[in-house]
Amino acid sequence: MTTDFFSWPVFEESMELENIEQQLLTSQGKFTRACKQLNLLDSKIRDLEKRYKRAVSHRRNSFRYNLRLKISTFTGVKMMWYEYASKMADNVNQLRLKYRNFGGLIVSDSDSDSDYFDVENDDEETESGGY
């Protein structure tokens, strides 16, 4: 009687744990990049708003219209990135929970992206208004 090594329950669980770990690392990377994009877009919007205020003070109506369009466009793009980052934060939370259920040890990230999301407790984000 021969048994196949790959059919053992322990091996299947370890493969599942590795799969969850890989998905978790990928999702955390995507979440981190999305937060960096949000910070970049915030900076760009602040710069455009400064230029807009300068155009208002100098009564440059043609520049004001153009800058208002840019601010509106960048704000829309920022909201899309915010939605994506929110979904990635939810995904990271679900994967962390699944990983813990399999007995994996979670090591916290060294970089903090809590400017936009609290990955550990998503309920606090909704109470404080999120962004």
Legacy VTK file of the C-alpha trace (Angstrom):
# vtk DataFile Version 3.0
C-alpha trace
ASCII
DATASET POLYDATA
POINTS 131 float
0.000 0.000 0.000
1.511 3.302 -1.108
0.380 6.713 -0.015
0.876 9.801 -2.042
2.749 12.513 -0.144
0.749 15.270 -1.831
-2.572 13.896 -0.630
-1.734 14.283 3.042
-3.939 16.814 4.834
-0.907 18.507 6.417
0.622 19.183 3.005
-2.652 20.578 1.658
-2.984 22.901 4.656
0.578 24.147 4.252
-0.030 24.818 0.556
-3.217 26.713 1.441
-1.319 28.706 4.070
1.403 29.595 1.546
-1.260 30.616 -0.977
-2.971 32.873 1.574
0.387 34.325 2.603
1.248 35.155 -1.015
-2.159 36.765 -1.588
-1.730 38.757 1.624
1.685 40.074 0.602
0.372 41.018 -2.841
-2.668 42.790 -1.414
-0.567 44.664 1.150
1.752 45.844 -1.627
-1.181 47.066 -3.705
-2.663 48.819 -0.681
0.649 50.550 0.075
1.030 51.715 -3.531
-2.546 52.998 -3.571
-1.889 55.020 -0.396
1.234 56.499 -1.956
-0.808 57.509 -5.011
-3.372 59.147 -2.738
-0.636 61.158 -1.030
0.748 62.204 -4.413
-2.688 63.251 -5.645
-3.312 65.219 -2.436
-0.091 67.108 -3.013
-1.000 67.841 -6.626
-4.482 69.060 -5.658
-3.027 71.349 -2.963
-0.631 72.848 -5.510
-3.468 73.411 -7.978
-5.584 75.052 -5.271
-2.719 77.434 -4.443
-2.447 78.359 -8.110
-6.220 78.829 -8.268
-6.201 81.185 -5.268
-3.367 83.154 -6.860
-5.363 83.413 -10.099
-8.386 84.668 -8.113
-6.326 87.302 -6.329
-4.850 88.503 -9.641
-8.245 88.356 -11.405
-7.081 85.967 -14.101
-10.438 84.474 -15.059
-9.117 82.405 -17.975
-6.613 80.671 -15.689
-9.250 80.153 -13.014
-11.478 78.136 -15.341
-8.604 75.912 -16.492
-7.386 75.320 -12.927
-10.918 74.548 -11.706
-11.198 71.835 -14.389
-7.858 70.339 -13.360
-8.776 70.369 -9.673
-12.068 68.676 -10.465
-10.370 66.020 -12.600
-7.681 65.250 -10.035
-10.293 65.075 -7.273
-12.253 62.520 -9.315
-9.132 60.434 -9.889
-8.336 60.653 -6.174
-11.792 59.328 -5.293
-11.269 56.378 -7.639
-7.935 55.583 -5.952
-9.619 55.934 -2.564
-12.242 53.347 -3.546
-9.516 50.991 -4.794
-7.454 51.431 -1.622
-10.556 50.837 0.482
-11.216 47.555 -1.321
-7.587 46.531 -0.880
-7.797 47.333 2.858
-10.885 45.125 3.142
-9.105 42.379 1.216
-6.052 42.617 3.502
-8.294 42.386 6.576
-10.057 39.288 5.235
-6.789 37.609 4.278
-5.242 38.384 7.680
-8.240 36.817 9.393
-8.041 33.746 7.162
-4.278 33.529 7.756
-4.771 33.697 11.529
-7.412 30.970 11.353
-4.843 28.714 9.685
-2.416 29.415 12.501
-0.091 31.777 10.669
1.788 34.499 12.499
1.142 38.037 11.265
4.075 40.439 11.377
2.962 44.070 11.229
4.153 46.345 8.438
6.932 48.792 9.138
5.396 51.542 7.027
2.256 53.156 8.291
-0.436 54.054 5.779
-2.883 55.094 8.453
-3.340 58.525 6.837
-6.204 57.006 4.888
-7.046 53.633 6.381
-6.696 51.696 9.562
-6.066 48.219 8.179
-6.376 46.550 11.574
-9.801 48.014 12.442
-11.909 49.227 9.531
-14.800 50.277 11.820
-12.841 53.252 13.134
-12.464 54.564 9.589
-16.211 54.813 9.069
-16.749 56.443 12.467
-14.147 59.135 11.868
-15.315 59.812 8.322
-12.559 57.896 6.523
-10.465 60.314 4.578
LINES 1 132
131 0 1 2 3 4 5 6 7 8 9 10 11 12 13 14 15 16 17 18 19 20 21 22 23 24 25 26 27 28 29 30 31 32 33 34 35 36 37 38 39 40 41 42 43 44 45 46 47 48 49 50 51 52 53 54 55 56 57 58 59 60 61 62 63 64 65 66 67 68 69 70 71 72 73 74 75 76 77 78 79 80 81 82 83 84 85 86 87 88 89 90 91 92 93 94 95 96 97 98 99 100 101 102 103 104 105 106 107 108 109 110 111 112 113 114 115 116 117 118 119 120 121 122 123 124 125 126 127 128 129 130
